[in-house]
Amino acid sequence: MSNCSVACDLHDFIEIACMYHYQVKLTLKDQTSIEGKAIDTLIGCDKREYLVIDTGQKQQIELNQLRKLQVLTPKAQFTEVSF
């Protein structure tokens, strides 16, 4: 995707988390944290990009609100990314 809402190299980590359905902990810019399984990314009708995570129900988290993504899944390809 050429129009990344986060740096494209960081976007790759989000895609890997979704591809392997990693269990993640997201820390948002407002210091809120959310845990769930990374499912997919999507572009909403508002033209913003979102990470879809399953926390028991699917939630959409706007990518430009991410401060940190921590992978909780053992033996994952990476453990933490700061945005």
C-alpha positions in Angstrom: 0.0 0.0 0.0 1.6 3.3 -1.0 -0.4 5.6 1.2 0.6 4.3 4.7 -0.8 6.0 7.8 2.2 4.7 9.6 5.7 4.3 8.2 5.6 1.5 5.7 8.4 -0.4 7.3 6.4 -0.5 10.6 3.3 -1.4 8.6 5.1 -4.6 7.6 5.1 -5.7 11.3 1.4 -5.1 11.5 0.8 -7.3 8.4 3.0 -10.1 9.9 1.0 -10.0 13.1 -2.2 -10.3 11.2 -0.9 -13.1 8.8 0.1 -15.3 11.8 -2.8 -14.1 14.0 -0.5 -13.2 16.8 -1.9 -12.4 20.2 -0.9 -8.8 20.8 -1.0 -6.0 23.3 -1.5 -2.6 21.8 -0.6 0.6 23.6 -2.3 3.7 22.2 -1.2 7.3 22.2 -3.7 8.0 25.0 -2.0 5.3 27.1 -5.0 2.9 26.7 -4.0 -0.7 26.2 -5.9 -3.4 24.4 -5.1 -7.1 24.1 -6.4 -9.4 21.4 -5.6 -11.5 18.3 -4.5 -9.5 15.3 -6.8 -10.4 12.4 -6.5 -7.9 9.5 -6.1 -4.4 8.4 -8.7 -2.4 6.5 -9.4 1.0 5.1 -12.7 2.5 6.4 -15.1 4.6 4.4 -13.4 7.5 6.2 -10.2 6.6 4.2 -8.4 5.8 7.5 -6.5 2.6 8.0 -7.4 0.3 10.9 -6.0 -2.8 12.6 -8.8 -5.3 13.3 -8.2 -7.3 16.5 -10.4 -9.9 18.2 -10.8 -9.3 21.9 -13.8 -11.5 22.2 -15.4 -9.2 19.7 -13.8 -7.6 16.7 -12.5 -4.0 17.2 -11.0 -1.6 14.8 -8.0 0.4 16.0 -6.9 3.3 13.9 -3.2 2.8 13.0 -2.2 6.3 13.6 -3.3 5.9 17.3 -0.7 3.2 17.9 2.2 3.9 20.2 3.4 0.3 20.7 2.6 -3.2 19.6 3.8 -6.1 21.8 3.5 -9.6 20.6 2.4 -12.0 23.3 2.5 -15.2 21.2 5.6 -17.3 22.1 8.3 -17.8 19.4 6.9 -15.0 17.2 9.1 -13.4 14.5 9.3 -10.2 16.6 8.3 -9.1 20.1 7.8 -5.3 20.1 7.4 -2.4 17.7 7.2 1.3 18.7 5.4 3.7 16.4 
